[in-house]
Amino acid sequence: MKALSLEGVGHSFGQRRVLDAISFSVAEGAMCILLGRNGAGKTTLFSLATGLYHARSGQIDVFGHSMRTDPAAALAQMGVVFQQQTLDFDLTAAENLRYHASLHGLGASISEARLREELGRLEVLDRRDEPVRSLSGGQRRRVEIARALMHRPRILLLDEPTTGLDVPGRRAIEQHVRALCRERGVAVLWATHFLEEVSADDDLVVLHQGRVRWAGGARHVATSLAVDGLADAFDLLTETA
């Protein structure tokens, strides 16, 4: 089943076309990497997929629910981590998660159990009662991921989740998200410009100048373009038209 489906999605800001005829899907339980350089249109695509904007054209479905006609049902299936941090810095980590849980109608006992579970899995449970502003960048990002998982979404969308983190922090978050795919069957759309965050087993969508330049299994991109590896393939696909 398709966790996320985009068909012919386009969007403009005034006269500037930023996304043009975007079509791809994320399978249930799959890890899909949306790879593109800065300015490729990744954040705009995330804004459309999460309902912050309405696409000027095309269709976006989340587990069969249309973002245009049934957005509440679509968003209920989705957890999101935006590129810009969205935690309330004056609240503690736990308070941020409780507030999110309340928005999804979770009772206090369920909220507390999931709070402990998610913060524990991300190894920040010991910081639960500290204000977010006192946490490091990596710890804040882990709290954001924990928050996104509180309502048990079936798909997780992460927009450049490791930007600004050191290498160990980036690896820890990537490993955790990949474990969610394996162990919980959570579908993931992970936007990045870091080639090292792409694994051979991932599904891959290369976005450049608002268009999909390639989509398929990551292990096949180099051979399909007759180049030596992912870096050469990415350079070829993102040459300025």
C-alpha positions as CSV (number, residue, x, y, z in Angstrom):
1,M,0.0,0.0,0.0
2,K,1.2,3.5,-0.7
3,A,1.8,5.5,2.5
4,L,2.3,8.7,0.5
5,S,1.4,9.4,-3.1
6,L,2.1,12.5,-5.1
7,E,0.6,12.7,-8.6
8,G,1.4,15.7,-10.9
9,V,2.0,18.1,-7.9
10,G,2.9,21.6,-8.9
11,H,3.3,24.8,-7.0
12,S,4.2,28.5,-7.6
13,F,4.9,31.5,-5.5
14,G,3.6,34.3,-7.7
15,Q,5.1,33.9,-11.1
16,R,7.9,31.7,-9.8
17,R,7.3,28.0,-10.4
18,V,9.0,26.0,-7.6
19,L,7.6,22.5,-8.2
20,D,6.6,21.1,-11.5
21,A,4.6,17.9,-12.1
22,I,6.1,16.0,-9.1
23,S,5.0,12.3,-9.0
24,F,6.4,9.6,-6.8
25,S,5.2,7.5,-3.9
26,V,6.5,6.1,-0.6
27,A,5.6,2.5,0.1
28,E,4.3,1.4,3.5
29,G,7.2,0.6,5.8
30,A,9.8,1.9,3.3
31,M,12.7,4.3,3.8
32,C,12.5,6.9,0.9
33,I,15.3,9.5,0.6
34,L,14.4,12.8,-1.1
35,L,17.8,14.0,-2.2
36,G,18.4,17.4,-3.6
37,R,20.7,20.4,-3.3
38,N,19.7,23.5,-1.3
39,G,17.0,25.2,-3.2
40,A,15.8,22.1,-5.1
41,G,12.2,22.5,-3.7
42,K,12.4,19.9,-0.9
43,T,11.0,22.2,1.9
44,T,8.2,23.4,-0.4
45,L,7.3,19.8,-1.2
46,F,7.2,19.1,2.6
47,S,5.0,22.1,3.2
48,L,2.5,20.8,0.6
49,A,2.6,17.2,1.9
50,T,1.9,18.3,5.4
51,G,-0.9,20.7,4.6
52,L,0.9,24.0,5.3
53,Y,0.2,25.0,1.7
54,H,-2.3,23.7,-0.8
55,A,-0.7,22.5,-4.0
56,R,-1.8,24.6,-7.0
57,S,-2.1,21.4,-9.1
58,G,-2.0,17.7,-8.6
59,Q,-3.0,15.2,-5.9
60,I,-1.4,14.3,-2.6
61,D,-2.8,11.2,-0.7
62,V,-1.7,9.8,2.7
63,F,-2.8,6.1,3.1
64,G,-5.5,6.9,0.6
65,H,-6.7,10.1,2.3
66,S,-6.6,13.2,0.2
67,M,-4.8,16.2,1.6
68,R,-7.2,18.4,-0.2
69,T,-10.6,16.8,0.7
70,D,-9.8,14.8,3.8
71,P,-6.8,16.5,5.5
72,A,-7.7,15.6,9.1
73,A,-7.6,11.9,8.3
74,A,-4.4,12.2,6.3
75,L,-2.6,14.2,9.0
76,A,-3.6,11.8,11.7
77,Q,-1.4,9.2,10.0
78,M,1.6,11.5,9.8
79,G,4.4,12.5,12.1
80,V,6.5,15.5,11.0
81,V,9.9,16.9,11.8
82,F,10.5,20.2,10.0
83,Q,13.8,21.7,9.0
84,Q,13.3,24.6,11.4
85,Q,12.9,23.6,15.0
86,T,9.4,24.0,16.3
87,L,9.7,23.1,20.0
88,D,8.7,25.6,22.6
89,F,12.0,26.5,24.2
90,D,10.4,27.7,27.4
91,L,8.7,24.3,28.0
92,T,10.5,21.2,29.1
93,A,10.9,18.3,26.8
94,A,8.2,16.4,28.6
95,E,5.8,19.4,28.4
96,N,6.4,19.7,24.6
97,L,5.4,16.0,24.2
98,R,2.4,16.2,26.5
99,Y,1.0,19.2,24.6
100,H,1.4,17.3,21.3
101,A,-0.3,14.3,22.8
102,S,-3.2,16.4,24.0
103,L,-3.7,17.8,20.4
104,H,-4.2,14.2,19.3
105,G,-6.6,13.4,22.1
106,L,-4.3,11.1,24.1
107,G,-5.2,10.6,27.7
108,A,-2.7,11.4,30.5
109,S,-1.7,7.7,31.2
110,I,-1.1,6.9,27.6
111,S,0.7,10.1,27.1
112,E,3.1,9.5,30.0
113,A,3.8,5.9,28.9
114,R,4.6,6.9,25.4
115,L,6.6,9.9,26.6
116,R,8.9,7.6,28.6
117,E,9.1,5.1,25.7
118,E,10.0,7.6,23.0
119,L,12.4,9.7,25.0
120,G,14.0,6.5,26.3
121,R,14.5,5.0,22.8
122,L,16.2,8.3,21.8
123,E,18.3,8.4,25.0
124,V,17.1,11.7,26.3
125,L,14.7,10.5,29.0
126,D,17.0,11.8,31.6
127,R,16.5,15.3,30.2
128,R,12.7,15.2,30.2
129,D,12.2,17.9,32.9
130,E,14.8,20.4,31.5
131,P,13.8,23.4,29.4
132,V,14.3,22.8,25.8
133,R,16.6,25.8,25.5
134,S,19.1,24.1,27.8
135,L,19.4,21.1,25.4
136,S,22.0,20.7,22.7
137,G,21.0,20.8,19.0
138,G,21.1,17.0,18.7
139,Q,19.1,16.6,21.9
140,R,16.4,19.0,20.7
141,R,16.2,17.1,17.4
142,R,15.7,13.8,19.3
143,V,12.9,15.4,21.3
144,E,11.3,16.6,18.1
145,I,11.4,13.0,16.7
146,A,10.0,11.7,20.0
147,R,7.2,14.2,19.8
148,A,6.4,13.3,16.2
149,L,6.0,9.7,17.3
150,M,3.7,10.2,20.2
151,H,0.4,9.5,18.3
152,R,1.9,6.4,16.6
153,P,2.0,7.8,13.0
154,R,2.2,5.3,10.1
155,I,4.5,7.6,8.1
156,L,7.2,10.0,9.3
157,L,8.3,13.0,7.3
158,L,11.7,14.5,8.2
159,D,13.0,17.6,6.4
160,E,16.8,17.9,6.7
161,P,16.7,16.4,10.2
162,T,20.5,16.3,10.7
163,T,21.4,19.7,9.4
164,G,23.7,21.5,11.9
165,L,24.5,18.3,13.9
166,D,27.9,16.7,14.3
167,V,28.6,13.4,12.7
168,P,27.9,11.2,15.7
169,G,24.6,13.0,16.2
170,R,23.6,12.6,12.6
171,R,24.4,8.9,12.6
172,A,22.5,8.3,15.8
173,I,19.3,9.9,14.5
174,E,19.6,8.2,11.1
175,Q,20.0,4.8,12.8
176,H,17.0,5.4,15.0
177,V,14.8,6.3,12.1
178,R,15.9,3.3,10.1
179,A,15.1,1.1,13.1
180,L,11.6,2.5,13.1
181,C,11.2,1.2,9.6
182,R,12.4,-2.2,10.4
183,E,10.8,-2.7,13.8
184,R,7.5,-0.8,13.6
185,G,6.9,-0.7,9.8
186,V,6.8,3.1,9.8
187,A,7.2,4.6,6.3
188,V,9.7,7.4,6.1
189,L,10.3,10.3,3.7
190,W,13.7,11.7,4.6
191,A,14.8,14.9,2.8
192,T,18.5,15.6,2.7
193,H,21.4,17.0,0.7
194,F,23.9,14.6,2.4
195,L,24.9,11.8,0.0
196,E,26.2,9.7,2.9
197,E,22.7,9.5,4.3
198,V,21.6,7.3,1.4
199,S,21.8,3.5,1.8
200,A,21.7,1.0,-1.1
201,D,18.5,-0.5,0.2
202,D,16.6,2.9,0.2
203,D,14.1,4.1,-2.3
204,L,15.5,7.3,-3.8
205,V,14.0,10.4,-5.4
206,V,16.4,13.0,-6.8
207,L,14.8,16.5,-6.9
208,H,16.4,19.4,-8.8
209,Q,15.0,22.8,-9.7
210,G,11.6,21.7,-8.7
211,R,11.5,18.5,-10.8
212,V,12.0,14.8,-10.1
213,R,15.1,13.9,-12.1
214,W,15.3,10.3,-11.0
215,A,13.2,7.8,-8.8
216,G,13.9,4.2,-8.0
217,G,16.0,1.9,-5.8
218,A,19.1,3.7,-4.7
219,R,21.3,0.7,-5.6
220,H,20.4,1.2,-9.2
221,V,20.9,4.9,-9.8
222,A,24.6,4.7,-10.7
223,T,24.3,1.7,-13.1
224,S,21.2,3.2,-14.8
225,L,23.2,6.3,-15.6
226,A,26.4,4.4,-16.4
227,V,28.5,6.2,-13.8
228,D,30.8,5.0,-11.1
229,G,28.7,5.8,-8.0
230,L,26.0,7.9,-6.2
231,A,28.2,11.0,-6.2
232,D,28.7,10.9,-9.9
233,A,25.0,10.1,-10.5
234,F,23.9,13.0,-8.3
235,D,26.2,15.4,-10.1
236,L,24.9,14.3,-13.5
237,L,21.3,14.5,-12.4
238,T,21.7,18.0,-10.9
239,E,23.6,19.7,-13.7
240,T,22.0,23.0,-14.4
241,A,19.6,22.6,-17.3
